[in-house]
Each structure stands twice: as structure tokens, then as C-alpha cells.
């Protein structure tokens, strides 16, 4: 009699299956035991590849962050670099919104996340931003991206006009928002990002003037 077929495990198989489970059921419902069941193995088999769940999720996070583009920070166009970074970051998280709470804790020791953070901070400082301000800019853009990835504004409205008709006179068209949620949420992200960058442009111009005056004195 042939022996039962033992599923072949590898880090990519485990990682990709873990991401699929998180995408489908969320982080709170994810466990190594459930992952093992889906893969058709015993949970201890997973630990020969990953020491614990956090190490596995770190690997999942690394894969997601690989598509985040920070190449623009090698140039002098800090605004364009921030735009490219934010939009690619937003797109990456949009494909896997359930993993966002894990990513929100910070880069930890994830090499790809730290590589991205290093490129962003270095590019901003090289462009003339003070160290502290560069840190604040990176955090601010991250807040915009994370916020946009974790919730839908438009999708939160019920598409029943009767709910708003009498009691909420300024929301008489709110029932139309849900069907246009993707469009409105995308435009809202762009508005928030552009507004932040416009404010930074003004701050940068003032910084340059201040720097020139200090050199003259």
C-alpha cells in the first residue's frame, strides 16, 4: 500500500497561504493551527520554517512592501517621490486591507520595511529637510495611507433615502454614496495627499528662505 502523500512545505507556500487566509478572514481569525489545517499538515510542521506567527506575518508584510516604490527618493524631486511612494503604498495595502493593522505597528525589524524607511528619510534629508521634519513627513504620509486603507467613508452610508430625508436635511444625497464608494474614497485619498504636499511645499519654500537669510548673516 502506498504511503499517504505528505504535503510539501516551503516558506513561499506557507506565506502565500497565510496571506490568503488573512485576506479572506482577517487577522483576528488567523492562527498557525488554522493555517496548518488548510495546508493539510500538523502545526509543528510550520515551526520548522517559521519560529512563530509574528515571524510568518513579518514575512507576509515583507512581500507586500516589495511593491512599494521609493525609487524617487534617489532624485531631487522630493514631492514627486512622496507622491509615488504614497500611491504605491496605498495600492499595495488596498489589495490586502486586513493586514494593515499588523503593518501599522511599524517596521519592527522587517528588512524591506526598514529599507524603504531608510530611503525615504535619506531622500528627504538630502533634499534639505531637517532630520526631525523628515521623520514627521514620513509619519504623516503613512497616517494618510493607513487611514485610507483601513476604512471606507462612502461605503459606511446606507443606501436608503428615507433614513436621511427628514432628520438629516444636509445628507439628502448620502444614500448615493455607497454605490460610488470606490470613486469617492480614491478621490478623498488624493485630496488628502495633495493637500498635505501643498502644505509641505509652502513649508519647504519658507525653509529655503530662512536658510538663505542665515547664510547671508
N, C-alpha and C positions, 0 to 999 in steps of 0.2 A: 504493500500500500504506500502510495506517495505521501511524503510528509506535507502537512499543511503549509501553504505558502506564507512566508513571513514577509510583511511589507518592508520594502527597502526605505530606510530613513536617511535623510540628509538635511543639512541646515536649510537650504533653499525650500525643500518640500515642507518642512516644519514651519518655517517663517511664512511662506505664502499661504498655507492653510490657516495659520493663526490670524493673518490679516483678513482673510476671507470670513472667518468666524466673527472677528471684531466688527467688520463691515456689516455683517448680517444681524448680529445680536447685541453689539455694544460691549464696552469694556467690563461693565459690572457683571455680565453673564459669562465672561471668558475665564477659563481655568485650564490648567495643564491637564487635568483629568478629562475634561470635555474634549480638549484637543486630541488627546490620546485615543479617545473613543472614535472620533471622526477618522483618525488615521489608521484605526484598527490595530493598535498596539497597547501595551501597558504603559502607564505613566512613567515608571522608572526608565523606560527606553528613551524618553525625551531628554532625561537629565545627563545622558552621555554626550549630548550635543549642546545643551544649554544648562547652566548651573541652576537657574531658577526662572520664574516667569518674567521678572524685570529684565534679565539679560536677553530673553527672547524678544520682549517688546522693544528693547533698545535696538535690536537688530531690525525689527519691523520699521521702527522710526528712521533708522539709517537709510533704508531703501526708499522711503517716502521722500526724505530730504535730498536724495540724489538728484531729483528732478528740479530742485530749487536753484535758479540761476543767479549766481553772484558774480559772473564774469565781468559785468560792467564796472565793478569797483577797481578794475585794473586801469581804467581810463580816468580822465579828469572830470567827466560828467557825473557828478555825484547824484544829481537829481534823476537823471536817466537810469543810473544804476539802482537807485532806490525803487523806481517805478518797476523795472524789470524784476528785481528781487521780490517786491511785494506781490506783483501779479502772478509770478510763477509759484510763489509760496501759497497764495490764495487758491490757485488752480490745483496744486498738489493736495491741499487739505480738503478742497471741495470734493475730491474723489474718495476721500476716506474721513469723513467728519467724525466718526465715532472714536478715532484715535487721538483727536485734538486734545481732550483733557490730559492725556498722558504727555503729550508734547508740551503742554502749557507749563509744566513744571520747570522747564529749562533744558539746556543741552546736556546737563549732567556730565558724563564722560564719553558721550557718543561722539566718535571721531568726526563723522561727517557734519554733524551739527556744530561742533567746535571749529571745524574748518570753515564753515560758512560764516560763523560769528567772527572769526579772525579776519576773513576777507572783508566783511562789511565794516568792522571797526577800523581796520587798517586803511581802507579806502577813504573813509570819512576824515580820518585824522590827516591823511596825506593831502586831502583837498583843502585843509585849513581849519577844520572844525576842532575845537578843543577836545581833549580826551573825555571830559565829563559829558559835554554836549553830544559827542558821538555816541556815547553809551545811551543817553536819553533818547536820541533819534532812533537807534536800533530798537529800543524797548517800545517806543511809541508806534513805530511801524508794525511791530509784532502784535501790539494790542489791537490795532485796526484789523489786521489779517485774522487773528484768532477770534475776535468778536464777530467778524463777518462769517467765519467758518462754523461757529458753534450755534448760530441761531438764524432763523428767518423772520424778518419783520413782517413782511407782507403775508407770509403763509400763516401767520397767527390770527388772522381775521376770518371770522365765519362768513360764508357766502350767502347769508340770509338778510336781505334788505330790511325786513321787519324789525330786526334787532336794533338797528340804528335809527330808523325813521323818525321816531318821536323823541326819544330820550337823549339821543346824541346828534343834535342838528348839524354839527360840523363834520360828522362822519357818514353822511348820507350816501357816499360813494365807496365806503370802506368794504362793502360786500364784493366789489370788483377786484380787490387787491389779490385775493388768493390765486385767481387764475393767471395773474401776471407776476406771481411771486419771484420767479427766476429773473425776469427782466428788471423788476424794481430792486431786488436785492443786489443784483450786479451793478446797477446804476448807483445805488447807495454806497456800495464799496468804493466805486470810482470817485464819487463826490467826496467821501471822507478822505481818501488817499490824496486827491488833488488839492483839497483844502489844507491838509497837513503840509504838503510840499510847497504850496504857495506861501504859507506862513514861514516855512524854513527858508525859502528864497529871500523873503524880507529880512529875516534874522541874519542870514548869511551876508547880505549886502551891508547891513549895519556893522557886522563883524569886520568886514573888509575895510570900511571907512575908519573904524576905530583903530584897526591895525596900522593903516596908513598914517593916521594922525600921531600915533605913538612913535612911529619911525621918524616922523618929521621933528618931533620934540626930542 
